[in-house]
Amino acid sequence: MVIVMRGLAALAWMLNLASLAGYVLLRRRIAAPEATSNHLRFHIIRAYLTERDSNSLVVTGSEDDELWLMGRLFAAAQEYGNARVVVVTNNGDPGLAKIRQLAAPYSDLVQVIEAPLMPPDTASGQMFNHKVAWDALKDEVADEDIIVASDCDSDLTTSLLYQVAAAYQDETVGGVGSFMLYAPGVDWPARMYTSVVISGIGLLALDSALRGPSQMTGNLLSLRASVFREFGGFASYTRREQLVDDVATAQKVLATGKRIAMVGGIRVYNRYSSWRSWWQRWTRIMLGLKLSQPDKFYLYAAPTYGAQLVSLGLLGYALRRGRWAYAAPFAANWGINATYCALTGAWLDALLSPIGSLPTLAAWAYVLVGRQSTVRWRGLTFEVRDEKD
């Protein structure tokens, strides 16, 4: 037992120190250099879906957040000066009228589209909306332009656009992403998302610094139009790849021989969620990762909530046996979480993250041992086929 506990303590310290080193490096990436001109043209795609609870009622706070972020996006595109924005809502989305009203003062650079009904075999509503947006703008996109996909809960700022533009000055770079910085949650289930990324983003930043970026995050995906066309665009994504578009996009960029760069930090306002929608979303993400990238799925537990869980177990051992040295990794883990809080302000989320890791791990384990092929997300049902795409 002593040997096992010492091994777990060593693992906890290794993960904690690696995550801390990542956050030190992440601070430097957040302050990445910005381009001195807006010569590079951006075509920004924004899929939009009004958040609803389990009773199909609009979550007012979430809607307010997303409309606020949409307004900031329009203003950022206008300030950058060489950008076009295409917003695509789901068919029948109640937010369409509000978005059109918000976009009215920006009619020269913003286009709002209501998507048609999705085909029944659609694997990702967001990917379908991306396709609709691409069909609307593809004829005017030059190969030297940049395509940017940004989630509707993310704050795409003018500064970040200039940072992305600076990264593309390197001709070997084919795609540029940004590290996620989650804003504090409001509803308790929303705090689970933050508990997942606290350790993971630090390790992602460390991995990017040591080996070079090999992964992007879905809250900001940008590509050279030439690279996008070379790998076949949105039509090239299989059903499984559509469920983990950030992982798939990174692989497609690297397959063309181009590199990936990660700059800045994009704040994510995924602050509202019901337990049911949290479970549906998280199991959907994990199932997609398990089917498309099983190696990443099996390793996912260690850098995200693994350190939290191991530290919590060591704390329990310390309390039971009176061996207080084993409580140190738990205290250190809280210190790592405080480092994340200094970047995001999600203080309560981070303090509760060791406990929040438990339901997150349960959802991961459910997908690990389960054989489900159907997932639900925001009222939509996606059939995930077991056969090779």
N, C-alpha and C positions, 0 to 999 in steps of 0.2 A: 504493500500500500504506500509506504514512504517513497519508494522508487517511482511509482506512478504519479504521486502528487508532485514530486520534484520535476518530473518530466512535464507535467501540465503547467507548473509554475514557469519553467523555462520557455515553454511555448507561449504562454501569456506575455511574458516579458519581451520575447522576440517580436510578437505582433504589435505590442504597445509601442516599443521603440521604433519599429519600422513605420508605424502610422504617424508617430510624432515627427520623424525625419521627413515623411511625406508632406506634412503640414507646413514645415519650415520651407520646403521647396515650393509648396503651393502658394505661399505668400508672394514669392518671387514671380510665379506665373500669373497671378492676378494682376500684377503690375507690368505685364508684358508690353513691349513697345507698340506704339500706334503709328499708323501710316500718316504721312504729312499731307496727303491729298486724297480726294475722293475719286481718283481716276478709275478705280475698279468699280464696275457696275454690279449691284446686288439685285437678285430677284428673290424676294422673301415669300415663302409659302407658310401660311398659318392655318392649320385645321382648327375648327372650333366646334365644341360640343357642350351644351349647357349641362352642368352637373345636376343630377336629380337624386333624391333619396329613394329608399326602397318602396315608397308609395308613389313614385313618379312625380313628386313635387319638386319644384326648382329650389335648390339650395341657395338662398338669397345671398349669404355672405360670399359663397364661391362665385356666384355670378357677378357680384360687385367687384371682386378681386380681378376676375378675368377681363371684364370690361375696362377696368382701370389699366391693366397691363396692355390691353389692345390699344388704348389711347396713347400710352407711352411708346408703343411700337410705331404707331403712325407718326408721332412727333419725332422719334429717333430717325426714321427713314427720311422725313422732310429735312431734318437738320443735317444729315449726312449728305443729302442732295443728289445722289446718283443711285437711287434705289426705287424699286417698284414692289408693292405688297399685294399679294392675292390671298384673300381670306375665303375659306370654303367651309360653310356650315353643313351639317347633316340635313337631309331632307326633312322639312317640318320642324326644324329646331326653333323653339320659341325666342331665342336670342337674335334671330336674323334681323328683325326690325330695329332693335337697339344698336346692333353693329352698323347697319347702314346709316342710321342717324349719326353715329359717332364718326363714321368715315366721310360724311358729306363734305366737311371743310377740306378734305384731302382728295377730292375727286380726280386730280391730275396724277396722283401716284398710287391710289388704293382702289382695288377692284374687289367687290364682295360678291360671292357666288353661292347660290344654294345648290348643293349637290343633288343629282337625281337619286331615285331609290337605288339602294345598293343591291347588287346581284345576290341571290341567296347563298352562293358559295364563297362570299367574301370572307377572307381570313382576318382582315384588319380594317376597321372603319377609317382610321387615320390614314392608312396607306391609300385607301380608295379616294379620300379627299385630296391627298397629295397628287394622285393621278389626274383628278379633275382640274386642279390648279395648273399642273404642267401642260395639259391640253390647251388651257386658256392662254398660256404665255410662251409656249415652245417656239413659235414661229419668229419671235422677236429676240430670242436669246442667242447671243453670239458665243462662240466657243471659248472666248477669253473671259466671259462673264462668270459670276459666281451664283450658284443656287443655294439658298439658305432655308432650311426647315426648322421652325421654332415652335415648341409646344405652347398651347394657349395659357399655361400656368407659369410661363417663364418670362423674365424681364430682359428683353433684348434691347440694350442701350446703344446710344451713339458711340460711346467709348469702346464698347465691345466690337462694334462693326469696324471701327478703325484698327483695333487689334487684329481682327480676322484679316483685314486687308493687308496689314503689314506682314502677316505670316505667309500670305500668298505671293509676296515679292520673291520668295524662294521658288524657283521654277520646278524643283523636285517635289514640292508639296502638292498633293492632289485633293486633300480634304482637311478641314480645320474644325475642331470642336472646342467645347469649353467645359470646365469642371462645374459640377452642380453645387450650389450653396443653398440649402433648404431654409426658407423662412420659417419662423415658429408656427407650429400647428395650432388650430383652434379646437377642432373636434379631437377627441382622444384617439380614434383610429388613425387620423392623419399623422399623429406623432410616430406611428410605426414606421412610416417612410423615412423619417429623419433618423430613427434608431438604426436603420439598415445602412445608411450612407456615412455615418459618423466616422467609423474606422475605415470603411472601404475607399472613400475619396482620398484619404491620406495615403493609403497604399497604392492607389491608382496613380497619384502624383509621383510617388517614389518610383514606381515601375516605369513611368514615362520618362523620368529623369535618367534612370540607369540604362534602360534598353531602347529608349525611343518610343513614342506613342504607338500602340498597336490596337487601341480601343477608343471609341468615341462614346459620348453620352447622348441619349435621345433627346435631351432638352435643347440641344443645338447641334444640328448636322449641317455642314456646308461642304460644297463640292465645286470643283471647276466644272463648268458645263461640258468641256471637252472630255473630261474623265467620266462624267455621268453618262454621256452618250456612248463612250467607248465600252462601258460594261453593260449597256442595254437599257439604262434608265429604270423606271419603276416597274416596267414589264418583266424585268429580269429577276425580280424577287419571288422566290417560291412561297408557298403558303406558310411554311414554317419560318422562313426568313422574315416574312411580314410581321410576325409576332415579336421578333427581336430585331427591329430594323437598325438599331444602332450597331449591334454586333455584326450584322450582315453587311451594312454599309462600309464599315472599317475593313472587312475582308475583301470586299469588291474593289475598294480603292487600292489596297496593297497589292491585289492581283494584277493591277494595271502597271505595276512597277513604280507608282508614286508613293510618297510618304504621307503620314498623318502628322498634324501639329495640334497641340492643345494650348489654348491661350485663355487668360482671364478666368473669371468665375461668373456664371449666370445664376442669378437668384431665382429660386423656384418657389412659387406660392401655392403649393399643393396643401392647403391648410384646412380643407373641409373633407370629411368622409364619414360614411356610416360603416359599421363593422361589416355589413354584408358586402358593400361595394369594395371595401379594403380587401376582404378575403378573395373576392372575384378577381380583382386587379392583380393582386400579388400572385395567386396561383396561376393566373393566365401568363404572367411574365415568366414564372418559374417553369411552367410546362413548355412554353415556347423555347426557353433556353435548354431545357432537358432534351427536347427533340432535335433542336438545330445545332447546339454546341454542348454536348454532354460533358466534355472535360471542364468547361467553364461552370456548368451547373454543379458538378460534384465538388469543385473547389470553392464555390461561392460562399459556403458557410464560414470558412476560415477568416477571410479578410473583412467580412461585413459584421456578422454578429457572433463569430466564433470567439474572438477575444473577450467580448462581453460575457458570453455564456461560461467560458472557462474561468474567468475572473470571479464570476458569481459563485461557481462551484467551489473554488478555492476559499472564498470568503466563508461559505457554509462549513467547510472543513476546519477553518481557523476557529470559528465560533464553537464548534462542537468539541474540538480537541484542545483548544487553548493555545494553538500554535500560531501566534499572531503574525509571524513573518509571512504566512500564506495569505494574509489579508492585504499585503502590500500591492499585489497586481491589481486588485480591485480599486484601491485608492489611486493607483497610477492610471488606470483606465478612465476614472472620472477626470483626472487631470488632462488626459488626451481629449476627452469630450469637451472640457472647458476651452481647449484650444480651438475646437470647431466652433464653439459658441462665440468666441471672440471674433470669428469671421462672419457669423450668421445672425447672432442674437437669439438662437434657439436654446436658451438656457434650460428651461424646464424639460424640453424634449431630450436634451443630452443627459440631464440628471436622472431621468427615468429610463434611459436607453438600456441599461442592463436588464431591467424587468421587461421592457418593450421587445427585447430580443427573443423572449420566450414564445409569444404567439407568432412572431415572424419565423422562427425556427420550426414551429409546428406546421406552418403552411408549406415551408420548404420540404419537410419530411412527408407531408401528405402527398405532395407531387412525386417525391422520391419513390414511395412504395405503391402509389396508386397507378391505375391503368386507364384513367379517364381520357377521353378523346374529345369531349365537348366542354367548352368553357364559356362562361357568361361574363359580360362586362358592359356596364351602363345600359342594361336592358337589351343588349344584342347577344345573340348566341353564335359562337364560332365553332365549327366542326374541324377538329385537327386530325387529319388523316395519318394513319400509321404507316401507309405505304410510302415508298420513296417518291418525292415530288419529281 
